[in-house]
Amino acid sequence: MSKLLVIIVSYKVTDLTIDCLRSLSGEIHRVPGARVTVCENGTGGDAEARLRQAIDENGNASSPYICTGTMTGDVYLNECLKKRLIPFIKQHHEIEDVFFWPDLASSHYSKDVIAYLREENVDFVQKQDNPPNVPQALGRSARRTGARWRPGRC
């Protein structure tokens, strides 16, 4: 069973997401059973077509969800978490090995989403402990929240 799952959550950063997929394509196959999944949060325009093309070219992401409307807590819960991310994690990983770090989108912290993550025993960063746009705080915040994830550990 794989011990590495890369989840790319994308909103209005299609080029960056494609670059990320391309940078992973040469490396992800070195880790047996490693997987990549993409959740696109409704960027619009040609983002869907471009991401689908990039995913097909790289062959290293599974079950993308392209939101064509507003990404609400309900849409995120049902289309991203329940239909894609959590089943994917359960298929390829042990849930207790997962540390989920969503961005600060309000849909990611709706009451129903939080309840579902807790119900599924997913360890995640609490909203009050999630630093906005501060990558250097990643390790400190994970330690402060008591999470099992540590920099350099998959």
C-alpha positions in Angstrom: 0.0 0.0 0.0 1.3 3.4 -0.9 2.5 5.9 1.8 2.4 9.0 -0.4 -0.7 10.8 -1.6 -0.3 14.3 -3.2 -3.6 16.3 -3.3 -3.5 19.4 -5.4 -6.3 21.9 -4.7 -6.5 24.5 -7.4 -8.4 27.7 -7.7 -7.4 30.3 -10.3 -3.8 28.9 -10.5 -4.2 26.6 -13.6 -0.7 27.2 -14.9 0.8 26.6 -11.5 -1.3 23.4 -11.1 -0.1 22.2 -14.6 3.5 23.0 -13.7 3.0 21.1 -10.4 1.6 18.0 -12.3 4.5 18.1 -14.7 7.1 18.4 -12.0 5.6 15.4 -10.2 5.3 13.3 -13.3 9.0 12.5 -13.4 9.3 11.8 -9.7 6.0 10.2 -8.6 6.8 6.9 -10.3 9.9 6.5 -8.2 7.7 6.0 -5.1 5.9 2.6 -5.6 2.1 3.1 -5.4 2.3 6.9 -4.9 -0.7 8.8 -6.2 -1.7 12.3 -7.2 -5.2 13.7 -7.2 -6.5 17.1 -8.3 -9.5 19.1 -7.0 -10.2 22.2 -9.1 -12.5 24.6 -7.3 -14.3 26.4 -10.1 -11.7 28.6 -11.8 -13.7 28.8 -15.0 -12.6 29.7 -18.5 -10.5 27.0 -20.2 -9.1 25.7 -16.9 -11.1 22.4 -17.1 -9.9 21.5 -20.5 -6.3 22.5 -19.8 -6.2 20.5 -16.5 -7.8 17.4 -18.1 -5.2 17.6 -20.9 -2.3 17.9 -18.4 -3.7 15.0 -16.3 -4.0 12.8 -19.4 -0.5 13.7 -20.6 1.1 12.9 -17.3 -1.2 10.0 -16.3 -0.5 10.6 -12.6 -3.7 12.0 -11.2 -7.1 10.4 -10.6 -10.7 11.4 -10.5 -10.5 15.1 -10.9 -13.6 17.2 -10.1 -14.0 20.4 -12.1 -16.5 22.7 -10.4 -18.4 24.8 -12.9 -20.3 26.8 -10.3 -19.6 28.1 -6.8 -17.7 25.8 -4.6 -19.9 25.6 -1.6 -19.4 23.5 1.5 -22.0 21.0 0.3 -20.4 20.7 -3.2 -16.9 20.3 -1.6 -18.2 17.7 0.9 -20.1 15.6 -1.6 -18.1 16.0 -4.9 -14.6 16.3 -3.6 -14.4 14.6 -0.2 -17.1 11.9 -0.2 -16.9 10.9 -3.9 -13.2 11.4 -4.6 -10.6 12.2 -1.9 -11.7 10.1 1.0 -12.4 6.9 -1.1 -9.1 7.5 -2.9 -7.2 7.9 0.4 -8.9 4.7 1.8 -8.1 2.8 -1.3 -4.4 3.7 -1.3 -3.5 4.7 2.2 -4.2 4.1 5.9 -6.4 6.9 7.1 -4.4 7.3 10.3 -1.3 8.1 8.1 -3.0 11.0 6.4 -2.6 14.6 7.5 -5.1 16.8 5.6 -4.1 20.5 5.2 -6.9 22.4 3.3 -6.5 26.0 2.2 -8.6 28.6 4.0 -11.5 28.5 1.6 -14.7 28.8 3.7 -16.1 25.6 1.9 -13.2 23.6 3.4 -14.2 24.5 6.9 -18.0 24.3 6.8 -19.7 22.6 9.8 -20.7 19.6 7.6 -17.1 19.2 6.2 -15.6 19.4 9.7 -18.1 16.8 11.0 -17.4 14.5 8.1 -13.6 14.7 8.5 -14.0 13.9 12.2 -16.4 11.1 11.5 -13.9 9.6 9.0 -11.0 10.1 11.6 -9.1 12.3 9.2 -6.4 14.3 11.0 -6.6 17.9 9.7 -5.4 21.4 10.4 -7.9 23.4 12.4 -8.9 26.7 10.7 -7.5 28.8 13.6 -4.1 27.0 13.2 -4.0 27.3 9.4 -1.5 30.0 8.5 -2.5 32.0 5.4 0.3 32.1 2.8 3.1 31.4 5.2 4.9 28.3 3.9 7.7 28.6 6.5 5.1 28.1 9.3 4.2 24.7 7.9 6.3 22.7 10.4 5.6 24.9 13.4 1.9 24.8 12.9 1.8 21.1 12.4 3.7 20.6 15.7 1.5 23.2 17.5 -1.7 21.4 16.5 -0.3 18.0 17.6 -0.5 16.6 14.1 1.5 13.6 13.2 3.0 15.1 10.0 6.5 16.5 10.1 8.5 18.1 7.4 10.5 15.5 5.4 8.2 12.6 6.5 5.7 10.9 4.1 
